[in-house]
Amino acid sequence: MIDVGERTRLYRGALRRAIQVRDRECQHHYCDEPADRCQVDHIDDYAKGGLTTQDNGRLYCGPHNRGRNNPPNGP
């Protein structure tokens, strides 16, 4: 496990690379966007106390990350 400071918002350096190696591609169903073209997002939202750790990070491509963080409004 790589620790670079849990209260830093962005995944950078060795921590980001460790998640890229682990996940390999976008974690959205049926998406195979490669890791180097993905963003690392917090599983438990950072704004709600989620920590910037390897266990709390997951790869999503740009469109899926935006869709996950900004769900469409209901009817």
PQR file with spaces between the fields and no chain letter, atoms N, CA, C, O and H, PARSE charges and radii, in Angstrom:
ATOM       1  N    MET     1       0.845   -1.172    0.000 -0.4000 1.5000
ATOM       2  CA   MET     1       0.000    0.000    0.000 -0.0000 2.0000
ATOM       3  C    MET     1       0.894    1.240    0.000  0.5500 1.7000
ATOM       4  O    MET     1       1.898    1.288    0.710 -0.5500 1.4000
ATOM       5  N    ILE     2       0.528    2.228   -0.789 -0.4000 1.5000
ATOM       6  CA   ILE     2       1.299    3.463   -0.876 -0.0000 2.0000
ATOM       7  C    ILE     2       0.545    4.554   -0.132  0.5500 1.7000
ATOM       8  O    ILE     2      -0.651    4.747   -0.351 -0.5500 1.4000
ATOM       9  H    ILE     2      -0.288    2.189   -1.366  0.4000 1.0000
ATOM      10  N    ASP     3       1.243    5.271    0.749 -0.4000 1.5000
ATOM      11  CA   ASP     3       0.638    6.331    1.539 -0.0000 2.0000
ATOM      12  C    ASP     3       1.313    7.645    1.209  0.5500 1.7000
ATOM      13  O    ASP     3       2.520    7.794    1.400 -0.5500 1.4000
ATOM      14  H    ASP     3       2.215    5.114    0.927  0.4000 1.0000
ATOM      15  N    VAL     4       0.536    8.604    0.713 -0.4000 1.5000
ATOM      16  CA   VAL     4       1.092    9.921    0.400 -0.0000 2.0000
ATOM      17  C    VAL     4       0.358   11.038    1.132  0.5500 1.7000
ATOM      18  O    VAL     4       0.591   12.212    0.844 -0.5500 1.4000
ATOM      19  H    VAL     4      -0.445    8.484    0.558  0.4000 1.0000
ATOM      20  N    GLY     5      -0.504   10.708    2.051 -0.4000 1.5000
ATOM      21  CA   GLY     5      -1.258   11.717    2.790 -0.0000 2.0000
ATOM      22  C    GLY     5      -2.723   11.622    2.440  0.5500 1.7000
ATOM      23  O    GLY     5      -3.127   11.968    1.330 -0.5500 1.4000
ATOM      24  H    GLY     5      -0.693    9.754    2.285  0.4000 1.0000
ATOM      25  N    GLU     6      -3.508   11.161    3.365 -0.4000 1.5000
ATOM      26  CA   GLU     6      -4.915   10.880    3.109 -0.0000 2.0000
ATOM      27  C    GLU     6      -5.762   12.122    2.884  0.5500 1.7000
ATOM      28  O    GLU     6      -6.843   12.018    2.305 -0.5500 1.4000
ATOM      29  H    GLU     6      -3.180   10.879    4.267  0.4000 1.0000
ATOM      30  N    ARG     7      -5.309   13.298    3.321 -0.4000 1.5000
ATOM      31  CA   ARG     7      -6.131   14.492    3.198 -0.0000 2.0000
ATOM      32  C    ARG     7      -5.788   15.318    1.964  0.5500 1.7000
ATOM      33  O    ARG     7      -6.296   16.429    1.816 -0.5500 1.4000
ATOM      34  H    ARG     7      -4.430   13.383    3.791  0.4000 1.0000
ATOM      35  N    THR     8      -4.944   14.808    1.082 -0.4000 1.5000
ATOM      36  CA   THR     8      -4.684   15.447   -0.199 -0.0000 2.0000
ATOM      37  C    THR     8      -5.807   15.042   -1.146  0.5500 1.7000
ATOM      38  O    THR     8      -6.124   13.856   -1.242 -0.5500 1.4000
ATOM      39  H    THR     8      -4.531   13.905    1.202  0.4000 1.0000
ATOM      40  N    ARG     9      -6.409   15.983   -1.840 -0.4000 1.5000
ATOM      41  CA   ARG     9      -7.575   15.678   -2.662 -0.0000 2.0000
ATOM      42  C    ARG     9      -7.234   14.875   -3.922  0.5500 1.7000
ATOM      43  O    ARG     9      -7.951   13.935   -4.265 -0.5500 1.4000
ATOM      44  H    ARG     9      -6.151   16.946   -1.762  0.4000 1.0000
ATOM      45  N    LEU    10      -6.165   15.232   -4.605 -0.4000 1.5000
ATOM      46  CA   LEU    10      -5.859   14.613   -5.893 -0.0000 2.0000
ATOM      47  C    LEU    10      -4.931   13.416   -5.753  0.5500 1.7000
ATOM      48  O    LEU    10      -4.038   13.394   -4.906 -0.5500 1.4000
ATOM      49  H    LEU    10      -5.583   15.996   -4.327  0.4000 1.0000
ATOM      50  N    TYR    11      -5.161   12.434   -6.592 -0.4000 1.5000
ATOM      51  CA   TYR    11      -4.292   11.254   -6.676 -0.0000 2.0000
ATOM      52  C    TYR    11      -3.149   11.591   -7.618  0.5500 1.7000
ATOM      53  O    TYR    11      -3.368   11.891   -8.792 -0.5500 1.4000
ATOM      54  H    TYR    11      -5.887   12.452   -7.280  0.4000 1.0000
ATOM      55  N    ARG    12      -1.927   11.540   -7.097 -0.4000 1.5000
ATOM      56  CA   ARG    12      -0.755   11.890   -7.903 -0.0000 2.0000
ATOM      57  C    ARG    12       0.360   10.878   -7.687  0.5500 1.7000
ATOM      58  O    ARG    12       0.325   10.079   -6.752 -0.5500 1.4000
ATOM      59  H    ARG    12      -1.750   11.296   -6.143  0.4000 1.0000
ATOM      60  N    GLY    13       1.337   10.928   -8.561 -0.4000 1.5000
ATOM      61  CA   GLY    13       2.568   10.164   -8.398 -0.0000 2.0000
ATOM      62  C    GLY    13       2.372    8.670   -8.228  0.5500 1.7000
ATOM      63  O    GLY    13       1.611    8.035   -8.959 -0.5500 1.4000
ATOM      64  H    GLY    13       1.366   11.577   -9.321  0.4000 1.0000
ATOM      65  N    ALA    14       3.076    8.122   -7.246 -0.4000 1.5000
ATOM      66  CA   ALA    14       3.095    6.671   -7.025 -0.0000 2.0000
ATOM      67  C    ALA    14       1.716    6.130   -6.660  0.5500 1.7000
ATOM      68  O    ALA    14       1.374    5.010   -7.041 -0.5500 1.4000
ATOM      69  H    ALA    14       3.693    8.638   -6.652  0.4000 1.0000
ATOM      70  N    LEU    15       0.926    6.903   -5.934 -0.4000 1.5000
ATOM      71  CA   LEU    15      -0.412    6.446   -5.561 -0.0000 2.0000
ATOM      72  C    LEU    15      -1.296    6.313   -6.803  0.5500 1.7000
ATOM      73  O    LEU    15      -1.999    5.316   -6.965 -0.5500 1.4000
ATOM      74  H    LEU    15       1.203    7.813   -5.625  0.4000 1.0000
ATOM      75  N    ARG    16      -1.257    7.308   -7.665 -0.4000 1.5000
ATOM      76  CA   ARG    16      -2.029    7.251   -8.912 -0.0000 2.0000
ATOM      77  C    ARG    16      -1.563    6.067   -9.762  0.5500 1.7000
ATOM      78  O    ARG    16      -2.385    5.329  -10.304 -0.5500 1.4000
ATOM      79  H    ARG    16      -0.686    8.118   -7.533  0.4000 1.0000
ATOM      80  N    ARG    17      -0.267    5.891   -9.876 -0.4000 1.5000
ATOM      81  CA   ARG    17       0.281    4.797  -10.688 -0.0000 2.0000
ATOM      82  C    ARG    17      -0.119    3.441  -10.128  0.5500 1.7000
ATOM      83  O    ARG    17      -0.431    2.527  -10.892 -0.5500 1.4000
ATOM      84  H    ARG    17       0.401    6.491   -9.435  0.4000 1.0000
ATOM      85  N    ALA    18      -0.115    3.296   -8.811 -0.4000 1.5000
ATOM      86  CA   ALA    18      -0.519    2.024   -8.192 -0.0000 2.0000
ATOM      87  C    ALA    18      -1.967    1.687   -8.546  0.5500 1.7000
ATOM      88  O    ALA    18      -2.289    0.524   -8.789 -0.5500 1.4000
ATOM      89  H    ALA    18       0.138    4.039   -8.191  0.4000 1.0000
ATOM      90  N    ILE    19      -2.834    2.686   -8.576 -0.4000 1.5000
ATOM      91  CA   ILE    19      -4.237    2.445   -8.927 -0.0000 2.0000
ATOM      92  C    ILE    19      -4.356    2.124  -10.416  0.5500 1.7000
ATOM      93  O    ILE    19      -5.159    1.273  -10.798 -0.5500 1.4000
ATOM      94  H    ILE    19      -2.572    3.630   -8.378  0.4000 1.0000
ATOM      95  N    GLN    20      -3.575    2.787  -11.251 -0.4000 1.5000
ATOM      96  CA   GLN    20      -3.584    2.480  -12.683 -0.0000 2.0000
ATOM      97  C    GLN    20      -3.145    1.042  -12.933  0.5500 1.7000
ATOM      98  O    GLN    20      -3.752    0.339  -13.742 -0.5500 1.4000
ATOM      99  H    GLN    20      -2.923    3.478  -10.940  0.4000 1.0000
ATOM     100  N    VAL    21      -2.106    0.607  -12.252 -0.4000 1.5000
ATOM     101  CA   VAL    21      -1.607   -0.765  -12.419 -0.0000 2.0000
ATOM     102  C    VAL    21      -2.665   -1.757  -11.933  0.5500 1.7000
ATOM     103  O    VAL    21      -2.899   -2.780  -12.578 -0.5500 1.4000
ATOM     104  H    VAL    21      -1.613    1.178  -11.595  0.4000 1.0000
ATOM     105  N    ARG    22      -3.292   -1.463  -10.818 -0.4000 1.5000
ATOM     106  CA   ARG    22      -4.306   -2.365  -10.252 -0.0000 2.0000
ATOM     107  C    ARG    22      -5.547   -2.455  -11.143  0.5500 1.7000
ATOM     108  O    ARG    22      -6.007   -3.554  -11.453 -0.5500 1.4000
ATOM     109  H    ARG    22      -3.102   -0.632  -10.295  0.4000 1.0000
ATOM     110  N    ASP    23      -6.088   -1.310  -11.555 -0.4000 1.5000
ATOM     111  CA   ASP    23      -7.366   -1.302  -12.279 -0.0000 2.0000
ATOM     112  C    ASP    23      -7.218   -1.537  -13.782  0.5500 1.7000
ATOM     113  O    ASP    23      -8.081   -2.167  -14.393 -0.5500 1.4000
ATOM     114  H    ASP    23      -5.713   -0.417  -11.303  0.4000 1.0000
ATOM     115  N    ARG    24      -6.147   -1.046  -14.379 -0.4000 1.5000
ATOM     116  CA   ARG    24      -5.804   -1.227  -15.790 -0.0000 2.0000
ATOM     117  C    ARG    24      -6.682   -0.480  -16.780  0.5500 1.7000
ATOM     118  O    ARG    24      -6.211   -0.094  -17.850 -0.5500 1.4000
ATOM     119  H    ARG    24      -5.445   -0.535  -13.883  0.4000 1.0000
ATOM     120  N    GLU    25      -7.970   -0.266  -16.440 -0.4000 1.5000
ATOM     121  CA   GLU    25      -8.891    0.424  -17.357 -0.0000 2.0000
ATOM     122  C    GLU    25     -10.052    1.008  -16.570  0.5500 1.7000
ATOM     123  O    GLU    25     -10.193    0.763  -15.372 -0.5500 1.4000
ATOM     124  H    GLU    25      -8.353   -0.579  -15.571  0.4000 1.0000
ATOM     125  N    CYS    26     -10.875    1.777  -17.253 -0.4000 1.5000
ATOM     126  CA   CYS    26     -12.065    2.369  -16.633 -0.0000 2.0000
ATOM     127  C    CYS    26     -12.882    1.274  -15.950  0.5500 1.7000
ATOM     128  O    CYS    26     -13.091    0.197  -16.508 -0.5500 1.4000
ATOM     129  H    CYS    26     -10.761    1.977  -18.226  0.4000 1.0000
ATOM     130  N    GLN    27     -13.335    1.566  -14.746 -0.4000 1.5000
ATOM     131  CA   GLN    27     -14.057    0.573  -13.960 -0.0000 2.0000
ATOM     132  C    GLN    27     -15.573    0.590  -14.209  0.5500 1.7000
ATOM     133  O    GLN    27     -16.314   -0.146  -13.557 -0.5500 1.4000
ATOM     134  H    GLN    27     -13.165    2.441  -14.293  0.4000 1.0000
ATOM     135  N    HIS    28     -16.030    1.416  -15.137 -0.4000 1.5000
ATOM     136  CA   HIS    28     -17.442    1.414  -15.503 -0.0000 2.0000
ATOM     137  C    HIS    28     -17.724    0.159  -16.326  0.5500 1.7000
ATOM     138  O    HIS    28     -16.888   -0.268  -17.122 -0.5500 1.4000
ATOM     139  H    HIS    28     -15.428    2.013  -15.667  0.4000 1.0000
ATOM     140  N    HIS    29     -18.887   -0.419  -16.133 -0.4000 1.5000
ATOM     141  CA   HIS    29     -19.251   -1.637  -16.873 -0.0000 2.0000
ATOM     142  C    HIS    29     -19.119   -1.419  -18.373  0.5500 1.7000
ATOM     143  O    HIS    29     -19.571   -0.402  -18.898 -0.5500 1.4000
ATOM     144  H    HIS    29     -19.566   -0.072  -15.487  0.4000 1.0000
ATOM     145  N    TYR    30     -18.521   -2.341  -19.040 -0.4000 1.5000
ATOM     146  CA   TYR    30     -18.391   -2.385  -20.499 -0.0000 2.0000
ATOM     147  C    TYR    30     -17.503   -1.294  -21.089  0.5500 1.7000
ATOM     148  O    TYR    30     -17.533   -1.073  -22.299 -0.5500 1.4000
ATOM     149  H    TYR    30     -18.153   -3.167  -18.613  0.4000 1.0000
ATOM     150  N    CYS    31     -16.716   -0.612  -20.268 -0.4000 1.5000
ATOM     151  CA   CYS    31     -15.795    0.400  -20.789 -0.0000 2.0000
ATOM     152  C    CYS    31     -14.374   -0.129  -20.661  0.5500 1.7000
ATOM     153  O    CYS    31     -13.993   -0.659  -19.618 -0.5500 1.4000
ATOM     154  H    CYS    31     -16.691   -0.791  -19.285  0.4000 1.0000
ATOM     155  N    ASP    32     -13.596    0.016  -21.720 -0.4000 1.5000
ATOM     156  CA   ASP    32     -12.222   -0.471  -21.676 -0.0000 2.0000
ATOM     157  C    ASP    32     -11.213    0.637  -21.974  0.5500 1.7000
ATOM     158  O    ASP    32     -10.145    0.378  -22.528 -0.5500 1.4000
ATOM     159  H    ASP    32     -13.906    0.447  -22.568  0.4000 1.0000
ATOM     160  N    GLU    33     -11.553    1.862  -21.607 -0.4000 1.5000
ATOM     161  CA   GLU    33     -10.630    2.988  -21.768 -0.0000 2.0000
ATOM     162  C    GLU    33      -9.379    2.690  -20.941  0.5500 1.7000
ATOM     163  O    GLU    33      -9.497    2.385  -19.754 -0.5500 1.4000
ATOM     164  H    GLU    33     -12.421    2.073  -21.156  0.4000 1.0000
ATOM     165  N    PRO    34      -8.183    2.768  -21.534 -0.5600 1.5000
ATOM     166  CA   PRO    34      -6.964    2.396  -20.817  0.2800 2.0000
ATOM     167  C    PRO    34      -6.656    3.336  -19.644  0.5500 1.7000
ATOM     168  O    PRO    34      -7.064    4.497  -19.631 -0.5500 1.4000
ATOM     169  N    ALA    35      -5.933    2.804  -18.674 -0.4000 1.5000
ATOM     170  CA   ALA    35      -5.632    3.506  -17.427 -0.0000 2.0000
ATOM     171  C    ALA    35      -5.004    4.873  -17.646  0.5500 1.7000
ATOM     172  O    ALA    35      -5.346    5.826  -16.945 -0.5500 1.4000
ATOM     173  H    ALA    35      -5.602    1.861  -18.684  0.4000 1.0000
ATOM     174  N    ASP    36      -4.095    4.988  -18.602 -0.4000 1.5000
ATOM     175  CA   ASP    36      -3.404    6.260  -18.793 -0.0000 2.0000
ATOM     176  C    ASP    36      -4.305    7.354  -19.345  0.5500 1.7000
ATOM     177  O    ASP    36      -3.898    8.514  -19.413 -0.5500 1.4000
ATOM     178  H    ASP    36      -3.817    4.215  -19.172  0.4000 1.0000
ATOM     179  N    ARG    37      -5.517    7.004  -19.736 -0.4000 1.5000
ATOM     180  CA   ARG    37      -6.486    7.983  -20.224 -0.0000 2.0000
ATOM     181  C    ARG    37      -7.645    8.169  -19.245  0.5500 1.7000
ATOM     182  O    ARG    37      -8.660    8.779  -19.581 -0.5500 1.4000
ATOM     183  H    ARG    37      -5.849    6.062  -19.680  0.4000 1.0000
ATOM     184  N    CYS    38      -7.484    7.638  -18.034 -0.4000 1.5000
ATOM     185  CA   CYS    38      -8.541    7.709  -17.016 -0.0000 2.0000
ATOM     186  C    CYS    38      -8.169    8.650  -15.885  0.5500 1.7000
ATOM     187  O    CYS    38      -7.011    9.033  -15.719 -0.5500 1.4000
ATOM     188  H    CYS    38      -6.660    7.142  -17.761  0.4000 1.0000
ATOM     189  N    GLN    39      -9.180    9.010  -15.115 -0.4000 1.5000
ATOM     190  CA   GLN    39      -9.028    9.809  -13.907 -0.0000 2.0000
ATOM     191  C    GLN    39      -9.191    8.881  -12.714  0.5500 1.7000
ATOM     192  O    GLN    39      -9.890    7.871  -12.797 -0.5500 1.4000
ATOM     193  H    GLN    39     -10.121    8.699  -15.250  0.4000 1.0000
ATOM     194  N    VAL    40      -8.547    9.220  -11.612 -0.4000 1.5000
ATOM     195  CA   VAL    40      -8.740    8.458  -10.380 -0.0000 2.0000
ATOM     196  C    VAL    40      -9.768    9.211   -9.545  0.5500 1.7000
ATOM     197  O    VAL    40      -9.581   10.385   -9.223 -0.5500 1.4000
ATOM     198  H    VAL    40      -7.979   10.040  -11.545  0.4000 1.0000
ATOM     199  N    ASP    41     -10.835    8.539   -9.204 -0.4000 1.5000
ATOM     200  CA   ASP    41     -11.922    9.145   -8.448 -0.0000 2.0000
ATOM     201  C    ASP    41     -12.038    8.478   -7.089  0.5500 1.7000
ATOM     202  O    ASP    41     -11.697    7.306   -6.929 -0.5500 1.4000
ATOM     203  H    ASP    41     -10.987    7.585   -9.465  0.4000 1.0000
ATOM     204  N    HIS    42     -12.516    9.223   -6.123 -0.4000 1.5000
ATOM     205  CA   HIS    42     -12.765    8.683   -4.786 -0.0000 2.0000
ATOM     206  C    HIS    42     -14.037    7.838   -4.804  0.5500 1.7000
ATOM     207  O    HIS    42     -15.059    8.277   -5.332 -0.5500 1.4000
ATOM     208  H    HIS    42     -12.793   10.175   -6.252  0.4000 1.0000
ATOM     209  N    ILE    43     -13.990    6.657   -4.244 -0.4000 1.5000
ATOM     210  CA   ILE    43     -15.183    5.823   -4.094 -0.0000 2.0000
ATOM     211  C    ILE    43     -16.100    6.479   -3.066  0.5500 1.7000
ATOM     212  O    ILE    43     -17.277    6.719   -3.336 -0.5500 1.4000
ATOM     213  H    ILE    43     -13.160    6.301   -3.815  0.4000 1.0000
ATOM     214  N    ASP    44     -15.550    6.767   -1.880 -0.4000 1.5000
ATOM     215  CA   ASP    44     -16.260    7.561   -0.874 -0.0000 2.0000
ATOM     216  C    ASP    44     -15.840    8.999   -1.103  0.5500 1.7000
ATOM     217  O    ASP    44     -14.670    9.341   -0.934 -0.5500 1.4000
ATOM     218  H    ASP    44     -14.594    6.572   -1.660  0.4000 1.0000
ATOM     219  N    ASP    45     -16.780    9.838   -1.485 -0.4000 1.5000
ATOM     220  CA   ASP    45     -16.540   11.209   -1.912 -0.0000 2.0000
ATOM     221  C    ASP    45     -15.628   11.982   -0.951  0.5500 1.7000
ATOM     222  O    ASP    45     -15.850   11.996    0.260 -0.5500 1.4000
ATOM     223  H    ASP    45     -17.730    9.560   -1.623  0.4000 1.0000
ATOM     224  N    TYR    46     -14.621   12.609   -1.504 -0.4000 1.5000
ATOM     225  CA   TYR    46     -13.672   13.396   -0.713 -0.0000 2.0000
ATOM     226  C    TYR    46     -14.384   14.499    0.065  0.5500 1.7000
ATOM     227  O    TYR    46     -14.061   14.743    1.228 -0.5500 1.4000
ATOM     228  H    TYR    46     -14.440   12.598   -2.487  0.4000 1.0000
ATOM     229  N    ALA    47     -15.342   15.160   -0.561 -0.4000 1.5000
ATOM     230  CA   ALA    47     -16.070   16.257    0.084 -0.0000 2.0000
ATOM     231  C    ALA    47     -16.881   15.784    1.289  0.5500 1.7000
ATOM     232  O    ALA    47     -17.261   16.585    2.142 -0.5500 1.4000
ATOM     233  H    ALA    47     -15.605   14.961   -1.506  0.4000 1.0000
ATOM     234  N    LYS    48     -17.137   14.507    1.350 -0.4000 1.5000
ATOM     235  CA   LYS    48     -17.907   13.947    2.470 -0.0000 2.0000
ATOM     236  C    LYS    48     -17.015   13.157    3.419  0.5500 1.7000
ATOM     237  O    LYS    48     -17.499   12.327    4.188 -0.5500 1.4000
ATOM     238  H    LYS    48     -16.829   13.856    0.656  0.4000 1.0000
ATOM     239  N    GLY    49     -15.707   13.418    3.363 -0.4000 1.5000
ATOM     240  CA   GLY    49     -14.776   12.784    4.291 -0.0000 2.0000
ATOM     241  C    GLY    49     -14.012   11.596    3.749  0.5500 1.7000
ATOM     242  O    GLY    49     -13.228   10.989    4.478 -0.5500 1.4000
ATOM     243  H    GLY    49     -15.313   14.092    2.738  0.4000 1.0000
ATOM     244  N    GLY    50     -14.221   11.240    2.467 -0.4000 1.5000
ATOM     245  CA   GLY    50     -13.485   10.128    1.877 -0.0000 2.0000
ATOM     246  C    GLY    50     -11.999   10.440    1.804  0.5500 1.7000
ATOM     247  O    GLY    50     -11.611   11.557    1.464 -0.5500 1.4000
ATOM     248  H    GLY    50     -14.859   11.733    1.874  0.4000 1.0000
ATOM     249  N    LEU    51     -11.185    9.473    2.115 -0.4000 1.5000
ATOM     250  CA   LEU    51      -9.744    9.659    2.146 -0.0000 2.0000
ATOM     251  C    LEU    51      -9.111    9.369    0.786  0.5500 1.7000
ATOM     252  O    LEU    51      -9.630    8.576    0.000 -0.5500 1.4000
ATOM     253  H    LEU    51     -11.500    8.565    2.391  0.4000 1.0000
ATOM     254  N    THR    52      -7.994   10.018    0.526 -0.4000 1.5000
ATOM     255  CA   THR    52      -7.245    9.799   -0.712 -0.0000 2.0000
ATOM     256  C    THR    52      -6.260    8.662   -0.456  0.5500 1.7000
ATOM     257  O    THR    52      -5.081    8.879   -0.176 -0.5500 1.4000
ATOM     258  H    THR    52      -7.572   10.662    1.164  0.4000 1.0000
ATOM     259  N    THR    53      -6.785    7.448   -0.563 -0.4000 1.5000
ATOM     260  CA   THR    53      -5.997    6.241   -0.329 -0.0000 2.0000
ATOM     261  C    THR    53      -6.173    5.302   -1.521  0.5500 1.7000
ATOM     262  O    THR    53      -7.081    5.473   -2.334 -0.5500 1.4000
ATOM     263  H    THR    53      -7.743    7.272   -0.790  0.4000 1.0000
ATOM     264  N    GLN    54      -5.306    4.330   -1.607 -0.4000 1.5000
ATOM     265  CA   GLN    54      -5.396    3.350   -2.691 -0.0000 2.0000
ATOM     266  C    GLN    54      -6.722    2.593   -2.628  0.5500 1.7000
ATOM     267  O    GLN    54      -7.345    2.343   -3.660 -0.5500 1.4000
ATOM     268  H    GLN    54      -4.568    4.192   -0.947  0.4000 1.0000
ATOM     269  N    ASP    55      -7.147    2.232   -1.435 -0.4000 1.5000
ATOM     270  CA   ASP    55      -8.404    1.490   -1.282 -0.0000 2.0000
ATOM     271  C    ASP    55      -9.633    2.321   -1.641  0.5500 1.7000
ATOM     272  O    ASP    55     -10.680    1.761   -1.965 -0.5500 1.4000
ATOM     273  H    ASP    55      -6.641    2.434   -0.597  0.4000 1.0000
ATOM     274  N    ASN    56      -9.521    3.643   -1.589 -0.4000 1.5000
ATOM     275  CA   ASN    56     -10.661    4.513   -1.863 -0.0000 2.0000
ATOM     276  C    ASN    56     -10.585    5.142   -3.255  0.5500 1.7000
ATOM     277  O    ASN    56     -11.376    6.033   -3.561 -0.5500 1.4000
ATOM     278  H    ASN    56      -8.670    4.098   -1.326  0.4000 1.0000
ATOM     279  N    GLY    57      -9.664    4.705   -4.095 -0.4000 1.5000
ATOM     280  CA   GLY    57      -9.531    5.233   -5.445 -0.0000 2.0000
ATOM     281  C    GLY    57      -9.927    4.218   -6.489  0.5500 1.7000
ATOM     282  O    GLY    57      -9.718    3.016   -6.324 -0.5500 1.4000
ATOM     283  H    GLY    57      -9.021    3.981   -3.846  0.4000 1.0000
ATOM     284  N    ARG    58     -10.503    4.717   -7.566 -0.4000 1.5000
ATOM     285  CA   ARG    58     -10.932    3.842   -8.660 -0.0000 2.0000
ATOM     286  C    ARG    58     -10.819    4.614   -9.964  0.5500 1.7000
ATOM     287  O    ARG    58     -11.096    5.812   -9.999 -0.5500 1.4000
ATOM     288  H    ARG    58     -10.673    5.693   -7.700  0.4000 1.0000
ATOM     289  N    LEU    59     -10.417    3.943  -11.034 -0.4000 1.5000
ATOM     290  CA   LEU    59     -10.279    4.585  -12.342 -0.0000 2.0000
ATOM     291  C    LEU    59     -11.614    4.703  -13.057  0.5500 1.7000
ATOM     292  O    LEU    59     -12.403    3.759  -13.104 -0.5500 1.4000
ATOM     293  H    LEU    59     -10.192    2.969  -11.006  0.4000 1.0000
ATOM     294  N    TYR    60     -11.848    5.889  -13.611 -0.4000 1.5000
ATOM     295  CA   TYR    60     -12.982    6.122  -14.507 -0.0000 2.0000
ATOM     296  C    TYR    60     -12.502    7.016  -15.635  0.5500 1.7000
ATOM     297  O    TYR    60     -11.731    7.947  -15.402 -0.5500 1.4000
ATOM     298  H    TYR    60     -11.207    6.656  -13.573  0.4000 1.0000
ATOM     299  N    CYS    61     -12.947    6.747  -16.852 -0.4000 1.5000
ATOM     300  CA   CYS    61     -12.647    7.645  -17.958 -0.0000 2.0000
ATOM     301  C    CYS    61     -13.401    8.957  -17.699  0.5500 1.7000
ATOM     302  O    CYS    61     -14.302    8.998  -16.861 -0.5500 1.4000
ATOM     303  H    CYS    61     -13.573    5.991  -17.041  0.4000 1.0000
ATOM     304  N    GLY    62     -13.042   10.003  -18.401 -0.4000 1.5000
ATOM     305  CA   GLY    62     -13.657   11.310  -18.189 -0.0000 2.0000
ATOM     306  C    GLY    62     -15.181   11.299  -18.230  0.5500 1.7000
ATOM     307  O    GLY    62     -15.816   11.769  -17.286 -0.5500 1.4000
ATOM     308  H    GLY    62     -12.311    9.970  -19.082  0.4000 1.0000
ATOM     309  N    PRO    63     -15.788   10.773  -19.301 -0.5600 1.5000
ATOM     310  CA   PRO    63     -17.257   10.776  -19.364  0.2800 2.0000
ATOM     311  C    PRO    63     -17.920    9.984  -18.237  0.5500 1.7000
ATOM     312  O    PRO    63     -18.935   10.417  -17.691 -0.5500 1.4000
ATOM     313  N    HIS    64     -17.363    8.845  -17.891 -0.4000 1.5000
ATOM     314  CA   HIS    64     -17.975    8.045  -16.819 -0.0000 2.0000
ATOM     315  C    HIS    64     -17.741    8.673  -15.447  0.5500 1.7000
ATOM     316  O    HIS    64     -18.593    8.562  -14.565 -0.5500 1.4000
ATOM     317  H    HIS    64     -16.538    8.493  -18.334  0.4000 1.0000
ATOM     318  N    ASN    65     -16.610    9.324  -15.258 -0.4000 1.5000
ATOM     319  CA   ASN    65     -16.357   10.004  -13.996 -0.0000 2.0000
ATOM     320  C    ASN    65     -17.323   11.190  -13.845  0.5500 1.7000
ATOM     321  O    ASN    65     -17.892   11.387  -12.772 -0.5500 1.4000
ATOM     322  H    ASN    65     -15.918    9.415  -15.974  0.4000 1.0000
ATOM     323  N    ARG    66     -17.508   11.969  -14.899 -0.4000 1.5000
ATOM     324  CA   ARG    66     -18.451   13.087  -14.838 -0.0000 2.0000
ATOM     325  C    ARG    66     -19.869   12.589  -14.604  0.5500 1.7000
ATOM     326  O    ARG    66     -20.613   13.178  -13.820 -0.5500 1.4000
ATOM     327  H    ARG    66     -17.045   11.809  -15.771  0.4000 1.0000
ATOM     328  N    GLY    67     -20.250   11.512  -15.277 -0.4000 1.5000
ATOM     329  CA   GLY    67     -21.591   10.955  -15.110 -0.0000 2.0000
ATOM     330  C    GLY    67     -21.807   10.408  -13.708  0.5500 1.7000
ATOM     331  O    GLY    67     -22.905   10.510  -13.161 -0.5500 1.4000
ATOM     332  H    GLY    67     -19.646   11.033  -15.914  0.4000 1.0000
ATOM     333  N    ARG    68     -20.773    9.835  -13.133 -0.4000 1.5000
ATOM     334  CA   ARG    68     -20.874    9.287  -11.781 -0.0000 2.0000
ATOM     335  C    ARG    68     -21.024   10.402  -10.759  0.5500 1.7000
ATOM     336  O    ARG    68     -21.772   10.270   -9.791 -0.5500 1.4000
ATOM     337  H    ARG    68     -19.881    9.753  -13.578  0.4000 1.0000
ATOM     338  N    ASN    69     -20.304   11.513  -10.981 -0.4000 1.5000
ATOM     339  CA   ASN    69     -20.337   12.611  -10.026 -0.0000 2.0000
ATOM     340  C    ASN    69     -21.451   13.621  -10.281  0.5500 1.7000
ATOM     341  O    ASN    69     -21.760   14.433   -9.408 -0.5500 1.4000
ATOM     342  H    ASN    69     -19.696   11.621  -11.768  0.4000 1.0000
ATOM     343  N    ASN    70     -22.051   13.580  -11.457 -0.4000 1.5000
ATOM     344  CA   ASN    70     -23.134   14.492  -11.803 -0.0000 2.0000
ATOM     345  C    ASN    70     -24.283   13.708  -12.441  0.5500 1.7000
ATOM     346  O    ASN    70     -24.532   13.841  -13.639 -0.5500 1.4000
ATOM     347  H    ASN    70     -21.800   12.921  -12.166  0.4000 1.0000
ATOM     348  N    PRO    71     -24.981   12.894  -11.651 -0.5600 1.5000
ATOM     349  CA   PRO    71     -26.054   12.085  -12.234  0.2800 2.0000
ATOM     350  C    PRO    71     -27.155   12.980  -12.809  0.5500 1.7000
ATOM     351  O    PRO    71     -27.392   14.075  -12.298 -0.5500 1.4000
ATOM     352  N    PRO    72     -27.827   12.522  -13.868 -0.5600 1.5000
ATOM     353  CA   PRO    72     -28.892   13.324  -14.475  0.2800 2.0000
ATOM     354  C    PRO    72     -30.042   13.525  -13.489  0.5500 1.7000
ATOM     355  O    PRO    72     -30.284   12.698  -12.610 -0.5500 1.4000
ATOM     356  N    ASN    73     -30.726   14.621  -13.658 -0.4000 1.5000
ATOM     357  CA   ASN    73     -31.883   14.896  -12.801 -0.0000 2.0000
ATOM     358  C    ASN    73     -33.016   13.959  -13.132  0.5500 1.7000
ATOM     359  O    ASN    73     -33.193   13.554  -14.281 -0.5500 1.4000
ATOM     360  H    ASN    73     -30.529   15.292  -14.372  0.4000 1.0000
ATOM     361  N    GLY    74     -33.774   13.622  -12.125 -0.4000 1.5000
ATOM     362  CA   GLY    74     -34.932   12.726  -12.313 -0.0000 2.0000
ATOM     363  C    GLY    74     -36.047   13.443  -13.048  0.5500 1.7000
ATOM     364  O    GLY    74     -35.952   14.644  -13.300 -0.5500 1.4000
ATOM     365  H    GLY    74     -33.630   13.951  -11.192  0.4000 1.0000
ATOM     366  N    PRO    75     -37.123   12.705  -13.402 -0.5600 1.5000
ATOM     367  CA   PRO    75     -38.236   13.314  -14.162  0.2800 2.0000
ATOM     368  C    PRO    75     -38.943   14.383  -13.374  0.5500 1.7000
ATOM     369  O    PRO    75     -39.895   14.987  -13.868 -0.5500 1.4000
